[in-house]
Amino acid sequence: MRKAEDRFARIWAAEKIKWEDGDVAAAMMSGGATVPVDFCLSTIARLNEQKDCPIDRVVETMKHLGKVAGQQFFYPRESLHVSLLGCTQRVGDRHSFENDQVDRINGAIAAILTGRPPVKIALRGLNVAGSQVFVQCFPFNDDWAQLRCDIEKALLLLGEKPIAYEDKSPIHLNIMRVTDADKERLSRTLHCIERLRDEDFGVVELSCIEFLMTDFVVSPANIKVFKRYHLG
C-alpha cells in the first residue's frame, strides 16, 4: 500500500495546483457519454456486481460533493468501476468488433481468469487528475497488476493492441468529471475534496469481472456484456 500512497500523494500535489489556478480543461459530455463517443472491448469490475461492497458510502459522498460541484458529470451508480484492462483500442463505431474477435479475446481472458482468487482493495480518500475526480484504491497485494500483465501478454499473442501501461499497479475509481470549469466552482469543489482526502469507504473484494463492450465512462446505454467471470 505504501507505493500507492506515495503515488497518490504525488498526483495530489501536482494536480491541486492546477485546480487552484483554474487550469482544468472541461470534459465534453452529452447525454451521459463523452463527445465524441468511442468504444472498446474491455475487462472491468463494476462495484454494484461485487459482494459486500461499500458502494452506498461512495454514492453518499458523491451526493455530498454534488452540493458544491454543481452541474458536473457524476458517474451513475451502475457505472462505478475499477478497470482491469482495455482489450482493444478505441473506435468510433460500436459495430467494429466482429464476433470472431470477441470470441478470441473472451477465450484468452477465460484462460487467465479461471481459478484466480478475488482481489481485495481498500477504498480511501478522494483525489483529482485533470478533469477527473476519483476514489483512491489501495491493493493488498500485486494480484490485480499481475492479472493485467497476463491478459496483456495473451492479447498481444492474438495480434490485438490492448490499452496497457508499463506500470500495471495503479488502481482508481472515477466518480466525477468536470464539465463546468468555472474557476470559483473548481475552488469550492477542491476544498470539499480536500476535506475528503482521508475518507474511509471500506474494503471490497473484486470477484466479478466483466468482459464487455463499453464507452469511456461505462455509460449504461452504451455497454454490452459478453461474459461475467467470478474469481475464486
N, C-alpha and C positions, 0 to 999 in steps of 0.2 A: 504493500500500500504506500510505502514511503516514496517510491518512484512516481506514483500517480499524484501524491500530494505535492511533490516538487513541481511536476509538470503543470498542474492546475494553478499553483501559486505564480508561476512564470506567465501563464496566459492572463491571469487576472491583472498582474502588474502592468502588462503591456496594453491590454485592451481597455482597462479602466481609464487610462489617459486619453484614448481615442474617444470614448464615450463622453468624458468630461469636456473635451474640445468640440463635441458635436461632429466628430469625424467618423460618422457611420452612414454607409450607403443603404438607403431603404430598399428592402426586397420588394420586387414586383409580384403581387399576388392578385388573383381574381377568382372568385367562386371557390375559395379554399384550395387553390392549386397555384403553382408558380406560373409566371408569364415569361417566356413561353413554357408550356408544359412538355416534359420529356419523360421517357420511360426506360427502365432496365429490368432485367431479371436479377433478383436479389435474395439473400437469406437474412432474416431479421428475427428478433424476439420481441413481439408486442407485449406490453405489460399486462393487458387485460386477458392474455392467454396463459399467464403464469399462475401457479397455485400460491395462495397465501401471499399475495403481492400487495405492497403498500401503495397501490395506485390512488386510493382515496386521499391519502395525505398529499400526494403530488398534485392532484386536481384541486384540492383546497388551497394550496399555495398558489397555483395558477390563478384562481379566482381572486385571491388577495392581491396578487401582482397586477391583475387586470384593473383594479380600482384606481391605480395610479398610472398605469401604462396607457390606458385609453384604447383607441381603435387599432391595436396591433393584431397580428395573426397569432392566435393561440392554437396549438395542435389539438384536434379533437381527442377525447379520451381514447377512442379506438385506434388512434394513430400513434399514440405514445409508444416508442420502441427503442430498442438498442440494436444497432446494425451489427451483423456478423460480417458479411462480405457481399459487395456488389458483384454479381457473376458475369455481367456484360457491361459494355459501355452504354451511355445514354443515347437514345434515339428519339426523334420527334414523332414517329409513327408507332402506335401501340400494336399494330398488326405486323411489325417487322420480324417477330420471333416465330420461326417455323416450329411445327410440332416435334420434328426430329431433334432440333436443337434443344428444346425444352426437355425432351426425354433423355438426351445425352447428359445434360447438366444435372438433371434430377438423379440419374444413376450414379454420377460421381459424388454428389452430395450424400446420397444414401450410404455409399460405401464408407464415407468419412464419419458420418454421424452415428451410425449403428453401433451400439454398445458404449458410446461415450457417456460420461457422467454429467449431471447438471452442473452449471457453473454459478457459484454464489458470488454476488456483488453487493456492496453497501452503497446506498444512495444517500449522499450527504453534501449539502451546500449548493448554492446557485453560482453560476459563472457566466461570462459572456465571451463571444468570439465573433467579431464582425457584427452582423445583424442578428445573430442567434443568441438566445438565452437558453442555458441548459443546466440540467442537474448533473453534478459530478458523480461518476461511478468508480468505485474502488474495488477491484477484483481481489479475491483472497488468494489466488494463485495465477498461473500463466495459462490455464486451460483454454480461455477464450482466444488468446493470442495464438495458441497452438492450432486451434480449430481454423482460424483464419489462414494460417500458414499452410495447413494441409489441404484446405479447399482450394486455395490459390494454385498450389502445385498441380492438383488434379485437373483444374480447369485449363491451365496452360498446356497440359498434355493433350487436351481436347482441341487445342487451337483457339480457345477463347481468350479474350482480353479483359480479365476481371478488373474491377476498380479496387486496387490494392495499394498499400503504402508500405514503405520499408519498415517502419515501426508498427507492429501489429498490436501493441498493448493498449493504446488509448481507447477508452470507452466513455461515452457520454449519452445523455438522454435529452434531446431537444424538446423544449416546451413552448418557445415563443420565437417569432421572427419580427423584427422591426419593419413596419410598413409606413410608419409616420416618424420621420427622423427629426422632428422639431426639437431644437436644442434644449429648450426648457422641459419638454416632456421626457427627453432622454435623461436629463439630470434627475428628475423626480423618480424615474424608473430605476436609475442606477443606485440612488440612495436606498430604495426598497430592496434591491438585490443585495446591496452591501449588508443590510441587516439580516439577510437570509444566507449569508456566506457559510454559516456553520449549521444550518437547519438539518436535523437528522430525520430522514424519511423512513429509515429502516433497511432491512436486508431482503433481497429477493433471490431465489434460485431460478436461473434461466434454464427451464427444462423443455419448453415448447419452442421449436424453431420452425419458421415457415419459409418455404421456397415459393416465391410469388413474383408476379409482375407488378411493379409499382412505379408511381411518380416519385419526385424528390421528397415530398413531405408525407408520403403514405396516405394520401387523401382517400377516404373510404370509397369514393365514387370511381377511383382510378386504380384499384388493385384487383388482381385475380390470383387467388391462392391455388397453387398446384398440389402442394403436399405439406402436411404438418408432421414434423418429426418430434418424438418425445424422448429426450435424453434419459438414460438410465433405465 
